[in-house]
């Protein structure tokens, strides 16, 4: 389930973004980015719609996923159920 970011306080949204950055260990290429810059980039992706907050009922957890990756997962789930 996608959680609309507008329904969260700015503090809660930032905390989720910080948690995501800490656990992802994302490689940002040749350019070294500070923790705050990484968090701001995640927040910008959420606000632009490139990324979404996804709640998993199965795992009772929240994750940040690219919109494209989430759509691919949905497509795969639909094809799995049609077998």
C-alpha positions, 0 to 999 in steps of 0.5 A: 500500500502506498502512503501519501507523504502529505499525510505525514508530518515533516518530522516523521517523513524526515525520520523515515528518510534518515532510516532509509539512508542508514540501512541502504548503504547506497552508492552515489558514484564518484561524488561523496555525499554527506548524510544530510545531502542523501536524506535531502535527495531521498526527500526530493525524490519522494516529493517529486513522485519518483519514489513512494512510501510503501507499507508492507502489511506482510512485514508490517514495515515501511520502505521507500521504493522507486515508482518504477520498481514498485510498478514492476513488482506489481506486474510480477505479482499479477503474472504470478497469480495468473499462472 
